């Protein structure tokens, strides 16, 4: 990179740059004007202004997106920056080497072959013959047209033109890359490759000017957006703000440029591609509408199937609801919602999206389905306006959609200070009760500002409140304990003292943060005279529930101070804190669908007597005798590194697919790194096992040295049919560490997966509970379904 580029604050500078073209110029007038600057009649020729004087500065590494209708001046601006077009007035200064992909065939000689055009383009860019020869094979490979590289360009299709132009422009590692709409001509496989290359150049620090009608892509990848209209810069700044302003302009003018072009290709899955193969909205297919729905009563269900190249990451999906004139009212992107699509080994899969009790008010709407890459950036396919909706409603509510709301009113009853606002989040009810109920005098009443809050009728009595006919709550007694959320960012100082009083030892603060920092709510606290005397902790865990993604709560650090353990009935600290957490967080229509933990028989029996939990499985301890293990010449194992993300995620995908009839916690790269590699107090051995010759990843083995108690196999990530190989790798590692014993924990229902290498198993006093207190999946559906190991426990 030149020293000029490193020293200048801007790599592209336009000062009053403009471009004008004369209208209907006759040859004689053109000659006269070239000589004297005027027409033969002595007056200035009528001109068309493609780009009005504009001043623009772009820094190194910026990704600038251009939006605007056709004819707005976008291509003119890009041609001026690429210096293939001279401005009529003003100045332009560009620092660094520039590569531009503009109209098809720009800079090519149609009589030359593709190979000759590569040499021509590289020489024009200032590269030597040696530099060109060093890169030409990479250019040809990336373009994918090797079979035609020695054919004349005049025999190329438009897609082949684009492949060659893009490969030349990006393989030369430009300082500035300019991309017009030319990429829309390429096929799907190359479009994905090119988009990945653009993202890599962005990460490298290349300055990119990107013109596209896809507002979603502009907002996703650009650091700045510029809106051009009639040759003038209307707005520039943050992409989200500029895109919003431009979309509003299109809406007002009812001339929407579709973000997603309609695909005419047949559903198929060639290399590098993905296609929608089947779409149904409600019970109807494309062209069978309209679909009649009742606002806030009927569900809108969208079902679709897709096929894809199984060698690429699984695609993602988005569904949009829009008006007949194209205005997008709402969209749901699976990647935004953290939802991953599932597919089989051939790359085929399906999904369902439900808009429960559709909140759109009466009107006519369209549904469109879009198939994206896994990051939600590159578009594979679109089913545009696949269904026409006719929404009717009861009542006379006006507008486009129904927004949930809470009405409150009062006469003389106290409610809340005027400056306090309550939102109906899952934690809001307990927050309000714990703040206002304890200070309320017996005999006084209060009105709840969120009367529809989930669990109000069962939670309010814990604070000594009794509901009155007028809807208010009367304080009838002073309860022995009060309840409140314990938050992970501000753990109450009493927490560590309670832990030591319950377990006889302290817990390092960094370990507490490691356990609870993934969610703002660490658990329910019970307080007596302002002091924490009970705690029911919880940690969220992403799981796969019989093939479907879900979120579970892992219960941990259940504590009751010794001074309060005399009350083990439904009036005690354990019952109050446990049931409050279940009611507020767990079950259908709650933030977490189900939960799991590892209580002993005594703790489980207490919960069973109180009607809170029942058991669905038991843990067993599996033991192996470690003898001399020679290396397996077929596989090799080494410590996991940050370069192994794709390998770990691939092993996890195989495990999730093979065990889709079970319930198991997500074991992707992020989980392995956070749970084991970055653990603040325990040094885990985390090995990636691969085949020795093909280097194919087989799985991840997590182990812990427990000293005289032997070596523990803490966790496995990989397809179950590889468990024999993974266990052998663990045995080999234990042998090299000088241990004669290897042990592991697993659920009894699945322990046969580890019954290898002469293993013995023994049930232990650790049980897996299921919630029967709140409305949740029934225990019979969960019986024997959990796959859990020692790595799933509460940081044992």
Secondary structure as UniProt FT lines:
FT   HELIX           3..7
FT   STRAND          12..22
FT   HELIX           27..36
FT   TURN            40..41
FT   STRAND          47..58
FT   TURN            60..61
FT   STRAND          63..67
FT   TURN            70..71
FT   HELIX           74..81
FT   TURN            82..83
FT   STRAND          89..94
FT   STRAND          98..101
FT   TURN            104..107
FT   TURN            110..111
FT   HELIX           114..124
FT   TURN            125..126
FT   HELIX           129..143
FT   HELIX           146..148
FT   TURN            149..150
FT   HELIX           153..155
FT   HELIX           158..171
FT   STRAND          176..179
FT   HELIX           181..185
FT   HELIX           188..204
FT   STRAND          207..211
FT   HELIX           215..221
FT   STRAND          224..229
FT   TURN            230..231
FT   STRAND          232..237
FT   HELIX           239..253
FT   TURN            271..272
FT   STRAND          274..281
FT   TURN            282..283
FT   STRAND          284..285
FT   TURN            286..287
FT   STRAND          291..294
FT   TURN            295..297
FT   STRAND          300..308
FT   TURN            310..311
FT   STRAND          316..323
FT   TURN            324..325
FT   STRAND          328..333
FT   TURN            334..338
FT   STRAND          342..343
FT   TURN            345..346
FT   STRAND          349..355
FT   TURN            356..357
FT   STRAND          363..372
FT   TURN            374..375
FT   STRAND          379..392
FT   TURN            418..419
FT   TURN            426..427
FT   HELIX           428..436
FT   TURN            437..439
FT   TURN            442..443
FT   STRAND          445..446
FT   TURN            449..452
FT   TURN            454..455
FT   HELIX           456..459
FT   HELIX           460..463
FT   STRAND          465..467
FT   TURN            469..470
FT   STRAND          473..475
FT   STRAND          482..487
FT   TURN            489..490
FT   HELIX           494..503
FT   HELIX           509..516
FT   TURN            517..518
FT   STRAND          521..528
FT   TURN            529..530
FT   STRAND          531..545
FT   TURN            546..547
FT   STRAND          548..560
FT   HELIX           562..564
FT   TURN            565..566
FT   TURN            570..571
FT   HELIX           573..585
FT   TURN            588..589
FT   STRAND          594..596
FT   HELIX           601..609
FT   TURN            610..611
FT   STRAND          613..625
FT   TURN            633..634
FT   STRAND          635..639
FT   HELIX           642..644
FT   HELIX           645..658
FT   TURN            659..661
FT   STRAND          663..665
FT   HELIX           669..672
FT   HELIX           673..677
FT   STRAND          685..691
FT   TURN            692..694
FT   STRAND          697..705
FT   HELIX           707..709
FT   STRAND          711..717
FT   HELIX           720..722
FT   HELIX           723..736
FT   TURN            737..738
FT   STRAND          741..747
FT   HELIX           748..754
FT   STRAND          760..771
FT   HELIX           779..782
FT   TURN            783..785
FT   STRAND          786..787
FT   HELIX           790..792
//
